[in-house]
C-alpha cells in the first residue's frame, strides 16, 4: 500500500509539473518573473522524476516509525497540492485571457 501511495502521489505531481510546463512557454526564460513562475516547477518535476526512477529501482522503504511515514507522505501530498494549484490556476488564467500572457518589449 505504501508503494502504491508513493507511485500515485509522485505521478500526480509529475503530471501537474509537466502539464504546467507544456502550457507555459515563456519567451524570456531568465527573467525574474519567469524564474518565479517556472523554475521551481522544473526543479520539483526533476526531483519527482528522480524519485519515480529510484522507487522503480529500489522499491518502497517505509519509515522506521509510523509517524515518519505519515510525515513523508504528508509533505509529498502538500507539494502535490501546490503543483496542482499552480497548474489549475494557470488553466483558469488561460481561460480568462485567451490572448495569452502579456509580453514585455
Beta strands, then each sheet from edge to edge (+ up, - down):
end
